[in-house]
Amino acid sequence: MTHQNKIKVVSFLVTATLSSMTHASGFAIIEQSVTGLGAAFAGSAAAAEDASSIFFNPAGLTNLDRSEIDVALNYIAPQAEFSGEGSTPFGSSLTGGNGGDAGPSAIVPNFYYSRSINQTTVFGLGINAPFGLVTEYDENWKGRYHAVKSDLKTININPTLAFKTTEKLSLGFGLNVQKAEVELTSMADLGAMGGANFSQTSDGKINVEADDWSWGYNLGLTYQVSQTTRLGLAYRSKISHTLKGAGKITQQATGNTIASGNILGKISLPESLSLAVHHQINKKWALLADASWTRWSRFKDLTIAGDGTFPSSSKPENWSNSMRYGLGLTYQHSDKWKFRTGIAYDETPISDEFRTPRIPGNDRTWLAVGASYQYSENIVIDAGYSHLFVSNTTINDTDSSGYNISGSYDGEVDILAVQVRWLL
């Protein structure tokens, strides 16, 4: 492999890494509460139904009658199937198929613990994954030079304190200690010599892995306007990560390493603000509603630095801030059974111009149902299901080497979750 060609492939790697980090971080995981899932997470900052308030609004812990432990599993089954074409910089068609279903299923756990310290103060601890992404295509698909696998995982440890300052007003504060791990793969056309021979006959595999620990915070308040109406206001701060790791390029046919080196990338997982209301219509029915804002406009550009083998680079992103709106109902059928339903509209921050195969997301509409069963005096079992309708998604993306992928995605998401609450 010539020096010129090596620099070309390494530069491609830098651009692909920047793109994937942006879109991976743009996939927020809201599945942090099974009781919330059943109502499409409508009004979560005011609901204060269980210890998952640690995530949505820590002030809500003061509304819980008892200390508790919540353990939940969320099964997330996305679908993202591409249909379209790809081309080289000279206009010839890219070889390969459509990549299969790029949305593999995942299980996301949640853990929450809350305990009253005294009559006005509650301690809480949450462990969850607030951001994450997995997309994976066949290694020989048309868009393999853009992306094969994109995998972002976060682990968030969230100790909190909540204070009941008056009969109506409660305040909450949480610290978020977070680890982020990124794994990215794509293919490189090693036959492309100096931009003149895009042969697609000698592919190499690019692999990047990096991680980092960082921290942020979350704040919240609840205000009991009347005996039947409670307002909630919650804020989660940005968390800035400096991801350090290594990259490697191997020849697919022989497995030989062509290039390797250390990399560093910076990413800010954005802040969010939510205003919510919980209104008790009567003894059985309650109404939930909210509007939530996320500051995705932080992603104007991203920069990654290499150690010499992998050069530094910067890429514009130009994402937009996004909103989410939810409306839900709960119905207390009996002492043992409670039912929920909800609808929500979730805007994407990604415009058609900046969409890539690493995260082919779009606006989503949620429909949800859920239930809780009081199994015994100390055990409650919760379950929820949501279906997400994803708007028609188009893509027309050209990478730094001139490869283009254009077409559309057929997408949807199903989420099923169960939880056990131990009331102490």
Secondary structure per residue as TSV (DSSP state, phi and psi in degrees):
chain	resnum	aa	ss	phi	psi
A	1	M	-	360.0	127.5
A	2	T	-	-72.7	160.3
A	3	H	H	-60.6	-40.8
A	4	Q	H	-62.6	-44.1
A	5	N	H	-67.3	-36.4
A	6	K	H	-63.0	-44.6
A	7	I	H	-61.9	-38.6
A	8	K	H	-60.7	-45.3
A	9	V	H	-68.3	-41.2
A	10	V	H	-65.3	-39.6
A	11	S	H	-62.4	-38.8
A	12	F	H	-60.2	-41.1
A	13	L	H	-61.2	-43.5
A	14	V	H	-60.6	-46.4
A	15	T	H	-63.0	-43.6
A	16	A	H	-63.6	-38.4
A	17	T	H	-64.4	-44.8
A	18	L	H	-59.2	-47.6
A	19	S	H	-60.7	-45.6
A	20	S	H	-69.7	-36.9
A	21	M	H	-61.9	-41.5
A	22	T	H	-60.1	-52.2
A	23	H	H	-74.7	-30.2
A	24	A	H	-64.3	-45.5
A	25	S	H	-66.2	-24.9
A	26	G	T	-75.1	-2.9
A	27	F	-	-101.3	90.6
A	28	A	B	-79.6	137.0
A	29	I	-	-97.4	106.9
A	30	I	-	-87.5	-7.0
A	31	E	-	-74.0	72.5
A	32	Q	-	-116.3	5.7
A	33	S	-	-156.0	125.0
A	34	V	H	-73.1	-38.8
A	35	T	H	-64.5	-36.2
A	36	G	H	-68.2	-37.9
A	37	L	H	-57.5	-40.5
A	38	G	T	-63.4	-20.2
A	39	A	T	-111.2	21.4
A	40	A	T	58.2	28.5
A	41	F	T	61.5	20.3
A	42	A	T	-66.3	134.0
A	43	G	T	66.3	21.3
A	44	S	H	-61.6	-30.1
A	45	A	H	-75.2	-7.8
A	46	A	H	-121.7	-12.2
A	47	A	H	-63.5	-48.0
A	48	A	-	50.9	47.5
A	49	E	-	-92.9	-30.2
A	50	D	S	-150.8	-171.2
A	51	A	T	-71.5	-7.5
A	52	S	T	-65.9	-7.8
A	53	S	H	-56.5	-22.5
A	54	I	H	-52.7	-40.1
A	55	F	H	-82.0	-48.3
A	56	F	H	-82.4	-34.6
A	57	N	-	-169.9	100.8
A	58	P	G	-60.7	-23.5
A	59	A	G	-62.8	-25.4
A	60	G	G	-64.5	-15.5
A	61	L	G	-60.8	-27.5
A	62	T	G	-70.7	-12.3
A	63	N	G	-87.4	-8.1
A	64	L	-	-79.8	137.2
A	65	D	S	-76.9	-29.2
A	66	R	S	-136.2	159.1
A	67	S	-	-69.7	154.6
A	68	E	E	-158.4	162.7
A	69	I	E	-123.3	128.3
A	70	D	E	-118.4	129.3
A	71	V	E	-126.7	124.8
A	72	A	E	-135.0	152.9
A	73	L	E	-128.0	129.2
A	74	N	E	-114.2	119.1
A	75	Y	E	-96.5	114.3
A	76	I	E	-110.8	120.0
A	77	A	E	-121.8	88.4
A	78	P	E	-85.0	160.1
A	79	Q	E	-132.3	130.2
A	80	A	E	-146.1	98.9
A	81	E	E	-113.6	123.8
A	82	F	E	-88.6	145.2
A	83	S	E	-140.2	119.8
A	84	G	E	165.6	-158.0
A	85	E	E	-131.7	164.2
A	86	G	E	-134.5	156.8
A	87	S	E	-144.2	156.0
A	88	T	-	-85.1	171.8
A	89	P	T	-58.3	-23.1
A	90	F	T	-95.5	8.1
A	91	G	S	90.3	-3.3
A	92	S	-	-75.5	155.4
A	93	S	B	-74.0	144.6
A	94	L	-	-79.6	140.0
A	95	T	-	-78.5	163.5
A	96	G	S	110.7	172.1
A	97	G	-	-94.3	-161.4
A	98	N	-	-90.7	0.4
A	99	G	-	93.6	-8.3
A	100	G	S	75.6	-167.4
A	101	D	B	-77.4	113.0
A	102	A	-	-82.5	-0.6
A	103	G	-	-110.4	81.9
A	104	P	-	-67.7	148.8
A	105	S	-	-72.1	156.5
A	106	A	E	-146.9	154.2
A	107	I	E	-112.7	123.2
A	108	V	E	-114.2	117.3
A	109	P	E	-89.5	154.7
A	110	N	E	-130.3	145.8
A	111	F	E	-137.2	132.8
A	112	Y	E	-138.9	142.9
A	113	Y	E	-138.4	130.5
A	114	S	E	-132.0	143.6
A	115	R	E	-149.7	131.3
A	116	S	E	-72.3	129.1
A	117	I	S	-86.6	-42.6
A	118	N	S	-152.3	-164.5
A	119	Q	S	-69.2	-18.0
A	120	T	S	-119.6	-7.2
A	121	T	E	-127.3	134.9
A	122	V	E	-128.7	134.7
A	123	F	E	-99.3	142.1
A	124	G	E	-138.0	155.4
A	125	L	E	-140.6	124.9
A	126	G	E	-121.1	142.4
A	127	I	E	-129.2	120.3
A	128	N	E	-155.6	-172.4
A	129	A	-	-132.9	89.5
A	130	P	-	-76.1	-16.7
A	131	F	B	-135.1	145.5
A	132	G	E	-177.2	156.9
A	133	L	E	-160.3	135.6
A	134	V	E	-138.0	117.3
A	135	T	E	-127.1	139.0
A	136	E	E	-148.9	127.1
A	137	Y	-	-113.2	166.5
A	138	D	-	-62.5	145.6
A	139	E	T	-69.9	-14.4
A	140	N	T	-109.5	20.8
A	141	W	S	-78.6	168.7
A	142	K	T	-61.9	-32.5
A	143	G	T	-98.0	24.2
A	144	R	T	-64.5	-24.3
A	145	Y	T	-79.0	-13.7
A	146	H	T	-90.7	-45.4
A	147	A	-	-166.9	144.3
A	148	V	S	-119.6	-62.0
A	149	K	E	-126.3	135.4
A	150	S	E	-130.5	118.9
A	151	D	E	-136.2	110.6
A	152	L	E	-115.0	128.0
A	153	K	E	-124.2	140.3
A	154	T	E	-126.9	144.8
A	155	I	E	-123.1	123.0
A	156	N	E	-121.3	124.7
A	157	I	E	-109.3	121.4
A	158	N	E	-129.9	80.2
A	159	P	E	-73.2	142.1
A	160	T	E	-139.4	159.9
A	161	L	E	-133.1	138.1
A	162	A	E	-125.3	142.1
A	163	F	E	-130.3	130.3
A	164	K	E	-91.8	99.8
A	165	T	-	-80.8	-34.0
A	166	T	S	-140.2	-179.0
A	167	E	S	-63.9	-23.5
A	168	K	S	-106.8	-30.3
A	169	L	E	-109.4	130.6
A	170	S	E	-126.4	145.3
A	171	L	E	-123.7	149.1
A	172	G	E	-141.7	150.0
A	173	F	E	-141.0	139.4
A	174	G	E	-137.1	147.5
A	175	L	E	-104.3	135.0
A	176	N	E	-115.8	111.7
A	177	V	E	-102.8	119.1
A	178	Q	E	-130.9	136.0
A	179	K	E	-109.0	135.8
A	180	A	E	-120.1	134.5
A	181	E	E	-127.3	134.2
A	182	V	E	-126.1	133.3
A	183	E	E	-129.7	127.5
A	184	L	E	-132.1	136.0
A	185	T	E	-133.9	152.0
A	186	S	E	-159.0	173.4
A	187	M	E	-106.4	159.3
A	188	A	E	-131.6	138.0
A	189	D	E	-82.4	92.4
A	190	L	T	-70.3	-12.0
A	191	G	T	-81.0	-6.5
A	192	A	-	-79.0	102.3
A	193	M	-	-99.8	106.8
A	194	G	T	62.0	26.0
A	195	G	T	78.3	15.2
A	196	A	S	-114.7	-14.6
A	197	N	-	-138.5	87.4
A	198	F	-	-90.8	76.3
A	199	S	-	-80.5	-28.4
A	200	Q	-	60.7	20.2
A	201	T	S	-105.9	-7.0
A	202	S	S	-139.6	77.8
A	203	D	E	-82.6	147.1
A	204	G	E	-118.1	159.1
A	205	K	E	-108.2	129.7
A	206	I	E	-102.9	131.8
A	207	N	E	-134.1	130.2
A	208	V	E	-129.2	133.0
A	209	E	E	-134.1	134.6
A	210	A	E	-154.3	156.6
A	211	D	E	-151.7	171.6
A	212	D	E	-169.3	150.6
A	213	W	E	-106.6	139.1
A	214	S	E	-151.9	-172.0
A	215	W	E	-151.1	159.6
A	216	G	E	-154.1	-159.3
A	217	Y	E	-152.3	164.2
A	218	N	E	-137.6	145.2
A	219	L	E	-128.5	155.3
A	220	G	E	-164.1	161.1
A	221	L	E	-143.2	150.5
A	222	T	E	-125.1	144.5
A	223	Y	E	-134.0	120.5
A	224	Q	E	-84.4	94.2
A	225	V	-	-62.7	-41.3
A	226	S	S	-150.3	-177.3
A	227	Q	S	-63.1	-22.2
A	228	T	S	-109.6	-11.9
A	229	T	E	-128.1	126.8
A	230	R	E	-126.4	133.7
A	231	L	E	-103.6	148.1
A	232	G	E	-134.2	138.0
A	233	L	E	-131.4	124.8
A	234	A	E	-136.7	145.5
A	235	Y	E	-136.1	132.6
A	236	R	E	-116.2	128.7
A	237	S	-	-76.4	163.8
A	238	K	-	-68.1	155.9
A	239	I	E	-129.0	117.9
A	240	S	E	-94.0	127.6
A	241	H	E	-114.3	137.4
A	242	T	E	-108.6	98.9
A	243	L	E	-84.8	124.7
A	244	K	E	-118.0	139.5
A	245	G	E	-175.1	-152.3
A	246	A	E	-139.3	152.5
A	247	G	E	-125.5	152.9
A	248	K	E	-146.8	141.7
A	249	I	E	-118.4	125.2
A	250	T	E	-122.4	148.7
A	251	Q	E	-77.7	125.3
A	252	Q	T	-63.0	-39.0
A	253	A	T	-69.6	-39.3
A	254	T	T	-108.6	-20.8
A	255	G	-	80.0	4.9
A	256	N	-	-71.1	142.1
A	257	T	E	-80.2	124.4
A	258	I	E	-95.2	-38.1
A	259	A	E	-153.2	148.6
A	260	S	E	-154.5	155.2
A	261	G	E	176.9	173.4
A	262	N	E	-88.9	149.7
A	263	I	E	-133.3	161.6
A	264	L	E	-145.7	130.4
A	265	G	E	-136.5	146.2
A	266	K	E	-112.7	136.8
A	267	I	E	-147.4	139.0
A	268	S	E	-112.5	117.0
A	269	L	E	-78.5	124.8
A	270	P	-	-75.6	158.4
A	271	E	-	-78.3	161.7
A	272	S	E	-144.4	155.7
A	273	L	E	-137.8	134.9
A	274	S	E	-133.7	133.7
A	275	L	E	-116.9	126.8
A	276	A	E	-139.4	160.6
A	277	V	E	-137.9	141.2
A	278	H	E	-123.2	119.0
A	279	H	E	-122.6	121.4
A	280	Q	E	-85.4	104.6
A	281	I	-	-68.0	-47.0
A	282	N	S	-154.4	-165.9
A	283	K	S	-63.5	-24.9
A	284	K	S	-105.3	-35.6
A	285	W	E	-106.4	140.8
A	286	A	E	-137.3	145.3
A	287	L	E	-108.4	136.8
A	288	L	E	-124.2	140.0
A	289	A	E	-154.1	151.7
A	290	D	E	-160.6	163.0
A	291	A	E	-134.6	129.0
A	292	S	E	-126.7	139.5
A	293	W	E	-120.2	137.6
A	294	T	E	-127.2	134.4
A	295	R	-	-89.9	68.9
A	296	W	G	-71.3	-12.0
A	297	S	G	-66.2	-7.5
A	298	R	G	-59.3	-24.6
A	299	F	-	-86.1	69.0
A	300	K	S	-81.8	-38.8
A	301	D	E	-160.7	163.0
A	302	L	E	-132.1	147.5
A	303	T	E	-127.3	139.1
A	304	I	E	-129.3	139.9
A	305	A	E	-115.6	140.7
A	306	G	E	-111.4	178.2
A	307	D	S	-99.3	15.7
A	308	G	S	112.6	-46.0
A	309	T	S	-70.8	-38.4
A	310	F	S	-111.0	108.4
A	311	P	-	-72.8	160.7
A	312	S	-	-73.7	154.4
A	313	S	E	-160.0	162.3
A	314	S	E	-138.2	144.7
A	315	K	E	-136.9	129.5
A	316	P	E	-71.9	147.6
A	317	E	-	-124.5	-49.0
A	318	N	-	58.0	48.1
A	319	W	-	-75.0	166.1
A	320	S	-	-114.1	153.2
A	321	N	-	-63.1	152.0
A	322	S	E	-132.4	158.7
A	323	M	E	-122.1	153.5
A	324	R	E	-133.4	133.7
A	325	Y	E	-124.8	134.9
A	326	G	E	-135.6	148.7
A	327	L	E	-141.3	127.3
A	328	G	E	-142.5	165.9
A	329	L	E	-133.6	144.6
A	330	T	E	-123.0	149.3
A	331	Y	E	-134.8	115.5
A	332	Q	E	-86.0	93.0
A	333	H	-	-69.4	-40.8
A	334	S	S	-158.5	-176.4
A	335	D	S	-62.9	-25.9
A	336	K	S	-98.8	-30.7
A	337	W	E	-115.7	135.7
A	338	K	E	-134.6	135.3
A	339	F	E	-119.3	153.6
A	340	R	E	-139.3	154.4
A	341	T	E	-153.7	159.1
A	342	G	E	-168.6	164.9
A	343	I	E	-138.5	147.2
A	344	A	E	-149.4	154.8
A	345	Y	E	-123.1	125.4
A	346	D	E	-121.0	111.0
A	347	E	-	-78.0	145.7
A	348	T	-	-88.4	146.3
A	349	P	S	-85.8	-2.8
A	350	I	-	-99.9	123.9
A	351	S	-	-82.3	160.7
A	352	D	G	-55.8	-34.6
A	353	E	G	-63.6	-31.2
A	354	F	G	-110.7	10.9
A	355	R	-	-76.5	136.6
A	356	T	-	-128.0	167.0
A	357	P	T	-65.6	-14.5
A	358	R	T	-69.5	-31.2
A	359	I	-	-147.7	88.9
A	360	P	-	-84.7	54.6
A	361	G	-	-85.0	165.1
A	362	N	-	-156.4	-178.9
A	363	D	-	-56.9	146.4
A	364	R	E	-133.6	142.2
A	365	T	E	-112.7	127.5
A	366	W	E	-99.9	137.6
A	367	L	E	-126.6	131.3
A	368	A	E	-142.0	151.4
A	369	V	E	-139.7	156.5
A	370	G	E	-165.2	169.5
A	371	A	E	-154.4	154.9
A	372	S	E	-127.4	142.2
A	373	Y	E	-127.5	122.0
A	374	Q	E	-81.3	92.5
A	375	Y	-	-67.2	-40.1
A	376	S	S	-153.0	-176.1
A	377	E	S	-60.8	-29.4
A	378	N	S	-113.5	-1.5
A	379	I	E	-129.8	128.7
A	380	V	E	-122.0	134.5
A	381	I	E	-110.1	125.4
A	382	D	E	-114.6	147.8
A	383	A	E	-145.3	149.9
A	384	G	E	-152.0	153.5
A	385	Y	E	-141.3	136.4
A	386	S	E	-134.5	143.4
A	387	H	E	-117.2	132.5
A	388	L	E	-109.9	121.7
A	389	F	E	-91.4	118.6
A	390	V	E	-97.4	130.1
A	391	S	-	-61.7	157.1
A	392	N	-	-52.7	128.7
A	393	T	E	-118.4	121.8
A	394	T	E	-111.8	155.7
A	395	I	E	-143.0	140.5
A	396	N	E	-149.9	85.4
A	397	D	E	-118.6	129.9
A	398	T	E	-117.0	125.5
A	399	D	-	-84.0	-179.6
A	400	S	T	-66.1	-20.3
A	401	S	T	-90.9	-4.8
A	402	G	S	99.9	-0.7
A	403	Y	-	-73.2	136.9
A	404	N	E	-120.5	141.4
A	405	I	E	-129.6	126.5
A	406	S	E	-139.8	144.8
A	407	G	E	160.2	-145.8
A	408	S	E	-145.0	161.7
A	409	Y	E	-119.5	139.4
A	410	D	E	-102.5	111.7
A	411	G	E	-132.2	151.7
A	412	E	E	-163.7	165.6
A	413	V	E	-140.2	137.3
A	414	D	E	-117.4	137.7
A	415	I	E	-130.8	126.6
A	416	L	E	-128.2	130.5
A	417	A	E	-139.4	147.1
A	418	V	E	-133.0	151.5
A	419	Q	E	-147.8	146.1
A	420	V	E	-117.0	128.7
A	421	R	E	-111.2	124.7
A	422	W	E	-100.4	115.5
A	423	L	E	-90.2	123.4
A	424	L	-	-97.0	360.0
